[in-house]
């Protein structure tokens, strides 16, 4: 399962394993704890985490 690290927004720094089917375009979180929309960094990049290299996804402001 792909790993994503969130940059900016309410999930900044959070690392999650995401179902590959959800990685098409944007990740949308609608609560109840967090709200936010994230897209892959442009240009694409990875960041080392405890779960391995994670794709960097940035908050859409």
N, C-alpha and C positions, 0 to 999 in steps of 0.2 A: 504494500500500500504506500503511495507517495506521501512524503512528509512536507509540510508547509510551515514556514515561520512568518508570522504577521509583523509588518512594519508600519507603525503609526496607528492611529485610531484606538478604539477601546480594547483591542486584543494585542496591542504592541508587545512583542517579545514572546507571545504564546506560540508553542509548537504543537501541531496537530497532525495526526495521520488522517488523510482525507480519501474517501472513496474516489477512484479514478473518474467515475462518471460525473462527479461534482466539479471536476477541474476544467470544465469547458467554459471559459469566459470569465465569470465572476463568482466569488463566494459571497453569499448574502446571509447575514445573521440577523434574525428579527426578534431576538430576545429569548426568554424574558430577562436574562442577565446582561447581555450585550447587544448592541445594535451596530451594524457596520456592513460596508461593502468593500471587498478587496479584489484586486486584479494582480496578475503577475507583473513583477518588476520589468521595466523596459529600459535597457536590454535585460533579458533574463539572467538571473544570477542565483547562486546557491550559497548557503551559509552552514558551517559545521555545527551540529547539535549533538546532544546525547543519543538521539535516535538515528544519527547519521546525517549526511548532507541533506538539507531542506531547501526547497524552492522558496525564494523570497516573494511574498505577495504583499503589496502595499495598499494602504487605505485610500479609497477614493473620497476626496474631500468635496 
